[in-house]
Amino acid sequence: MSRSQGSSLRKAIVGGLVALVLSSSAMAQTAAPASGLGQSWPNAADVSSSPHWHVYVFVLNGIKYIQINDLNGNVHAAVGTAGGATIVLPVGIDTQNVSTQAPTSVASSAATIYSDSSTTVTATPQSDGTTMFHAVPMTGNCNTYNCGGGRGS
């Protein structure tokens, strides 16, 4: 093997290893962790679509758990969702302010803080200083709330 062939082979091997490491890292970042629910600063990616909230997603045994924290790390609420059903978990200081039903009217102050193909979570500040959270499963039925209109921003 000539010197240039050896150099080319080394470059190809190094390039392949770099690609493998980068793809493994990307897959690890997209996989939701299975632990950390209820923690102020869980070892999970912040997937919030709002700069005012931290949202963390955990998956265990096919159930997705969505946790909402404020910017100081205080846990406000969490829901569990699977197969189109969503339940409120007894976690956080706003557990009593979580609904799994679409609101009858959407306040202009409502902000979508998380959305994926199965669930949308909005936060609406209340006059008493609390926040109302709506965690609504996405269904095949398109309405104003879950298909783009009226969600707030």
N, C-alpha and C positions, 0 to 999 in steps of 0.2 A: 504494500500500500504506500502510495506516495505521500509526501508531507502535506500537500494540498488536499488530498482525499481524506487524510486523517483529521485535518482541521475542519473540513466540511462535515465530517461525521460527528465530531465533537459539537459543532454548532447546532447540528440537527438534534442531537441528544439533549443538549441544554435547552434548546427551543421547545422541544417536546415536554421536558420536565416543567419548564415555566408555564406552558399551556395547561398541563395537568394540575399544577398547584393553583393557578388562577381559576380554573373551572371547578375544582373542589371547594375553593373558598367561596365562589359564587353560589354553589349549591348549599353550602353550610349556612350562608346568610339568608337564603330563601326558605329554608326549613324552619318551621316554628318550633321553639323549645317546648319541652313537656313539663318543665318545673319553673317556679318563680312566681306563680300566681299569689297575689296579696302583698308582694314586696314593694317597697317604695322605689327601688332602683333595680328591677330584675335584670338579669343578664339576657336581655332580649332586645331586638331591634324596635325602635320607636317607629310605628307605622302610622302615626297620626297625620291627617291631612290638614290639621290646624296648628298654627304656631302657639296656640294658647293651651294645648293639652298634650299629654303623652299618652299614646295608646299602644298596648302590648298584646300580642296574640300568642296563645299557647295551645298546643294540640296534644291530646292524650286519648288513646283508644277511640279515635274517630270523632271526638267531641272537641269543638273549637271554643276556647275561652278568650273573651276579649275584656281587657282590664283598662280602665281609664284613670289616669293620675293627673294631678295638676302640675304646674311647672316646678313646685317645691317638692314633688315626690309623694304628696299625700294621695292615698288611694281613695277615689271617689265612688267607683262603681265597677261591677264586673257582671258579665252575662256568659252563659254557656249556650252554644247552638249546635244543632245536628239535625240533619234531615228536614230542614224547614221549620223546626221548633226552636224557640228561644226561651230561656228561663233566666230570671234575675238571681244572681248569687248573693248570699249574705256576706258580702265583702265591700268595705268602703263606707265613707261617711255620708254618702248620698244614696244608700241602698233603697230608702223609702221614696226616692225621687227618680226611679227607673221604671220605664214602661216598655213592654214588648209589643205594644200596639201602635200603629201609625196614629199620629195626632189627628183630631177631627179638623183642625185648622193649624196651619204652620205659621208661627210667629216670624216676623221679619228679622228678629234677633237670633233665630235658630241657625246653627252652623253645623254642617256635616263635618264630623271629626274623624270618621272612619267609614270606609265603604269597600266592599269586595263583591264578588259575584253572588254571595249568599246573604250578606247582612249589611245594613247601613245603620250607623250610630250618629245621632245628632245631639247637640248640647244647646239648651235654651236657658239663658240667665233668667232668674225669677226676681220679682221686686223685693223679696225678703233676703236677697243675697245668695240664695242657694241656686243650684243648677238642676234643671230637669233634663234627663237623658232618655232618648227614645232609641231602643235597639230593635230594629224591625227587620224580620227576615225578608229577603228579596224573593218574590214569587214570579211565576210566569205571567201573572196579571199585572199589567202596566197601569199605574195610576200616577197622579200628580206627585205623590210623595216619593215613590221608589223608582221613578223612571226619568228623573232629571229635573222636573219642574218643582218649584216650591220648597226646595231643600235648604235654602239659605246658602251662605258661602262662608 
